[in-house]
Amino acid sequence: MKNITYLLFLCLFIISCNKKIEKVNQNEIKKPNIIYVFADQWRAQSLGYAGNLDVKTPNLDKLASEGVYFTNAVSTSPVCTPYRAMMLTGQYVLKTGVFLNDVRLGPDNNSFGKILKEEGYNTAYIGKWHLDGNERSAYIPKERRQGFDYWKTLNCSHSYNNSNYWGNDDKLKQWKGYDAKAQTKDAVAYIEEQAKSEKPFSLVLSWGPPHAPYQTAPKEFQDLYKNVDIQLRPNVPEKLVERTKKILKGYYAHCSALDSYIKELQDAVKRNNIEDNTIFVFTSDHGDMINSHGEMKKQKIYEESAKVPFIVKYPALLGKEGKKSDFLLNTLDILPTMLGMSGIKIPKNLDGENITDIILGKKQDDRKASLVACIQPFGQWKRKIGGKEFRGIITKTHTYARDLDGEWLLFDNVKDPYQLNNLIENPDYKVVSKELEILLEEELNRLDDEFLPGKAYIEKWGHTVDSTGTVPFKW
């Protein structure tokens, strides 16, 4: 009897110890590091792995072969400041008021850096910020840095050689040479240092190129395209062919330069043995028309403006073999997905979806559409050059949009991938347009978007704009 009692106590003791060990082990599991790299104005079509035979992006092609790359990544509001606000907060632009460039993201918003910091992360932001109002070179105090401690940024600059930045010591400094290269070097040093720490880290690296000016990349990358006959998209008007080829040579030079810095970042991750437990993302805030449809820049729903590259690599969770996804990823999904992949509780007020289980094949992809919106046209798409408020959706087969006057655009992206034929008046597509309108209404209702004139939202949020609807800014 004594032996039986002794064995029972021994079993209970072992079970208790195992549970304690299991609990300790769970507490000791280090959350993944997050390295989020994004360029400014890099369209989805300008990558080797996307089928572009001119642009040289071998390192991003390799990254795509090792991670998950999305063919339907959509910028929900394809312009700088609105994208950045949505990426950091996970909230639609009408909930933060950040639907124009050069307005400030309120310091009380909960966001990427703050959430990760509360979860024990070291946080860093290097590069372009563009979330602190209309003084593009002004000092940004700590309370407006959205939880990022390591800080080397400027609100906004498109001078990519010897540009300025505010450092951790709150002094104005200068990146030496091509700023994206210098910023990458600094990011690599940060990775090297953080790899020694027991704490996880998050690093956001925000490059200014390939946004214009297009002809300022380092000479070695410009030389790659010096004697190349660039192939244009069929939707570029004949009268703009030569100008567009010149622009693309400079644009691609920027792209190839940034691509080489992806290798530097990946090498640092591998060299420091943190590859498996690091979420590495490459993307862009929006695209660039570059004379497709005779248009320039962004804010539009055309593929060249609204579609962006998006690659996520996280070997510990996603494996090491590349995978292509046609999921309709939008900007609002980024924050909840980064948190979900990291095992962090997701705030209930976010407007996107954690798509981790969809990527892993554990959950069905039932998304039918992704929203694209222009709340108020401004700047490079002001009204006198065709700018207008619109709401639209992109599906896996169509693009549909309406403006304040009613239905505006309908493209069959399968039959017409360069969007040359607007089918909105085509009677054969009336059923399709009606179905797409229903999907659009569902999305607007979900986001509490009444689709009012831009002026109504400007007045609601108290933004100061000029006669073109643009926030005046100072360099």
N, C-alpha and C positions, 0 to 999 in steps of 0.2 A: 504493500500500500504506500509506504514511504517513497519507494522508487517511482511509483506512478505520479505521486504528488510532486516529486522533484522534477520529473520530466515535463509535467504540465507547466510548472513555474519557469523552467528553462525555455520552453517553446514560447511562452508569453513574453519573456525577456528578449528573446531573439527577434520576435515580430516587432516589439516596441522599438528596439534598436534600429531595425531595418527601416521602419517608418521615419524615425528621426534622421537617419542617414539620407533617405530619399528626399525628405524635406530640405535638408542642408544642400544636397546636390542640386535640387531645383532652384534654390536661392543663389547658388553659385554659378548657374548657367548664365553666361554673359550674353546680354542682348546683342543683336547684330549691329555692327557699325553701319552708318548710312552715308554714302558719298553721292551727292546729287549734283550732277554737272549739267548746266544748260547754256546753250548759246542764244544769241539774239537774232531772230529773223532767219533761221535756217529751215528751209522748207523741206517737206518729206521727200520730194522728188530728187533732191540733190545729194544722193548717196549711192555708192557703188552697189551695196546689197539691195537697194531698191530698184536696180536695173539701169541706173545712169552710167553709160559707158565712158563719159568724158571726165567726170569728177573723180579724183583719186582719194579714196578714203579707206585704205587697207586696214587700218586699226579699228575703225568702227565696223567694217565688214567682219573682222575677227570677233569683235565684241558681240555682234549679232549672232554669230555662229556658236557662241558660248552661253548666250542668255535667251531671253524671250523678246522678240521684236514685234511691234504692233504695226500693222498696215493701215489701221483706221484710228490713229491717234488724232484727236480733234482739239484745237484750241477753242474753248468755249466763248471767249471774247478775244479775238485774235489781234491784240495790241499790247504793248509793254506793261504798263502799270496794272490794268485790270487782270491780266494773266497772273502777274506776280502776287497780287492780293488773293486771288482764288487758290493758287498753288499753296500759299502759306496758311490760309485760314480754312480752306475746304468749303467756303461759303460763296454763294452766288453774288455777283457784283451789286445787285440791288439791296443786299442785306448789309453790306459794308459801306456802300456809297462810292466805291472805287471803280467807276465805270469810265473815267477819263484819265489820260496821262497827266502827271504832275499834280495829283491830289494826294493827300496823306492818308495812309492806313492808320486808323486810330490806335493809340498805344494800349487801349484796353481790350482790343481783340485777342482772343485766344488763338494761338497759331503754332506752327511747326516747331520753331525753336523753343518756345515756352513749354510746350507739351513734353518734348524730349528732355529738356532740362529738369523738369519735375520728375522724370523717370530715371534720373541719374546720369544722363548723358552730358559729356562735354560738347559744346556747340560752337560752330564756326561759320562765318560767312565771309567770302572773299569775292570782290568784283563789283559788278553793277547792282545797285539796289533799286532805285527808281520808285520808291514808296514813301518819300518824305516831303512831298509838296513841290512847289514850283521854283525853289532855289536849288539848282542842280549841283552846285559845288559846295553847298553850305555844310557846316558841321552837323552831325546827327547825334544828339545826346543819347546816353545809354538807355533811358526809359523809352525811346522810340526805336530800339533795335530788335524788338520782337523776340527777346530771349537769347540772342546770339552773343556769346561772350568774346570769343576770338573774332576780331572785327578789322577788316582791311577793305574798306569800300569807298566808293563815291556814289552819290545819289544817281547821277547820270553823266556820261561823257561818251562822245563818239570820236574822240581824238585818241587813236589806239597806239600811238608812239609817245612814250614819256608822259603818260597821263598821270593825273594826280589821284591820291586817295587819302583817306583819314585812317591813321593807324590805331593800334591798341592804346597807344599813349596819348591819343587825342591831338596829335599833331599832323598837319598836312604834309604829306610826303609825295614821292614820285616813283612810279614804276619805271624801271630802266629799260629802254627799248620797247619792243612790241609788248603791250601790257598783258595780253593773254598768256604769253610765254612766261613773263615774270610772275603773274598770278599763279600759274600752274606750278612753277618752281616753289613758290611759297606754300601752296597746297601740299606738295610732296613733302616739304619739311614738316608741315603740320601732321601729316599721316605718319611719318617716321617717329615723331615724338609721341603721338597718341598710341601708337602700336605698343609702346612700353607700359602703358597704363592698364590698370585693372578695370577702369571704367570704359564703357562704350563711348564712341564719339559720333557726331554727325557733322558733316562738312557740306556746305553749299558753295559751289564754285560757279559764278555767273559771268560768262564771257560776253564782251560787247560785240565782236564780229560774229557772223559775216554781215551784220547790219552795215549800211553805207556809213562812211565813204568806202567804196569798193576797191579802190586802187592803192591801199595802204598796207597790205600784207608784206611780210619780209620778202626780199628779192628772190630768195631761193625757191619760194613757193609760187611767186608770180612767174618765174622762169619755166615752171612745169607746164604752163599753158601758153607760152609765148608763140609757138608755131602750131598750135592746135586749132583745127577747124571745128569750133563748137557746134554741136547739134542743138537746134532749138525745138521747143514744143510747138506743135502745129497751130496752136492758138495765138502765136505771136504774129501781129500784122506784118506784111511784107515791108512796109515803109520803115519799120523799126528793127529790121533784121541786123544790120551792121552795128547799130547802137547797142542792141541786146547782147550780141556776141562779145562786145568789149566789156560790158557790165559783167557778164557771166565769167569771163576770164579772171577778173578781179575777185568776184564773189567766190569762185571755186578756189582761188589762191588762199583766201581766208579759211575756207572749209578744210583744205588740205593742211594748213598750219594747225588748226585746232585738232584735226585728226591725229597729227603727230604727238600732240600733248595728251591725247587719250592714252597713247602707249606709255608715256611717262607716268601717268597716274596708275595704270594697270600694273606696270613694272614695280612701282612702289608698294602696291597692295600685295603682290606676289612675293616680293623680296622680304617683306615683313611678316609673312606667314599669316595674313589675316584674310586671304582671298575667300575661303569657304564661308566665313561668318561676316561677310560684308555685302550689304545691298549696294550695288553700283548702278546708278541710273544715268543715262544720257538722253537729253531731249532738247527742245527749244520752246520759246514762249509763243511763237507764231511763225508763219512763213513769209514769203516775199513774192509778189506778183511778177516782178521783173519783165514787164511788158506783155505778159500773157493777157489776152483780151484787150490789149492796149492800155493796161492798168499798171500802176506801180504801188509798191509798199503793201499795206495790210488793211485790217478792219473788215475785210470782205469775206463772203462765204465760199468763194471759188476755192478749188482744191489747193492752188498754189499759196493761198493766204491762210486757210484754215487747217490744213493737214500738216502735222509735224512729225519728226522722228521720235520714237520712244523705244528705248531698249532698257530692260532691267535684267541684271545678272546677280544671282544669289545662289551659289552652288549648294549650300547646305539645305536649302529648301526646294529650289527649282531644278537641281541637277546641273550637269556640266555640258549637256548637249543642247545645241541651239533649237529654238522652236519659234515658228511663225504663228501669230495670233491675229485674227481678223475682228477681234472684239472691238466694239465702238467705244474706246477709251476716251474720256474727256477730262478736262483740267480738274474738275471737281472730284474726280476719283483718286487723284494722286495722294493727297494727305491720308484719307482713310486706308488706302492700300499700303502705304509706307508704315503706318501704325499697325495695321493688321499683320503684315509680314514680320513685324518686330515683336508681336505678342503684347502690344500695348492697348489698353482699353480705348475705344474710339468714342469721342464725344458724340452725344446724341443729336446735336444741332448741325452736323455737317450735311451738306447737300449732295455729296457723291457717295459712291459705294466702294466698300472693300472688296476688290475682285480677286483676292488671293486664291480662294477656292475655285473660281472659274479658271484661272491660269493653271491650277493643278488638276483640273478635270473632275473635281469633286462636286461641282455645282454647274448646272446647265446655264449656258449663255442664252438668256432670254431678252437681252436688250435689243430693242427694235430701232432706236434712233439716238442721236447725240445732238444736243442743242448748240447752235451758234447764234450769237446775238451782238448787235450793235445798238447800244442804248442811246448814244448820242454821237453822231459823226463829228469829227474834229480834225484839226491839223492837216495831215497829208491826205485826208479824205473829207474835206469840208464840202458843204452843200454845193458851192458853185462849180465844183468839179465832179459832181455826181453823188456825193455822200448822202446817206439817208439812214434813218432808223430802220432796222429790220429784225425779225426773228425768223430763224430757220432751223432745219434739221438736216443732218446727214445720216443716211442709212447705208447698209452694205450695197445698195443698188442705186439709190437716188439722192439727189440734193433738192431740197424744196425750201422756198423762203417767201415770206410776204412782208410788205412794207405797210405804212399807215393807210395806204389807199387800197390794199387788198393783195391778192396773189401777185407775185413778182417773178419768181424764177422756178423752173422745174427742169432738172437734167436727169437723163437716164445715163448713169455713170458706167454701166456695163456696155451699152451700145455706143456711147459717146463719151469716152474717158477724158477727152480734152474739153468737154462742156461747150461745144460749138453751137448746139441747137437748143434754144430755150423752148420747152414744150408746153409752157403754161397755157397757150391758146389752142393747143392741139386737141381736138375732140376725142381722139383715141386714148388720151391720157387723163380724161376727166375723172374716171374712177380712181386712178392712181393718186391724182392730186387731192381728191377728197379724203382718201385713206391717210395720206401724209399730213393733211390739215388736222385730222383727228389726233394723230400722234403728236403734232406740234402743240395743240391745245392741251393735251394731257401733261406735257412737259412744262408748259407755262403755268398751268394750275398747280403743279407740284411745287414750283418755285415761287409761287405767289407773284407772278409777273403779269401785270395788267396790260402791258404793251401800250404805254402812254407816249405822247411826244417827249422827246428828250428834255425839252424845257421844263416839263413838270418835275422830272427827277433832279435837274440842276437846282430848281427852286427848293425842292424838299430837303436837299442836302446842303444848301447854302453855298454852292461852288461859285466862284467868280470866273466868268468867261468873257472873251471878247466877242466882237460882232460875228465871228465865224463859229462860235460855240467851243472855242479852244481855250484852255487855261493858259494865260500868259506866263512865260517862265523866264528865268535868268540863268545864263550859263555860269 
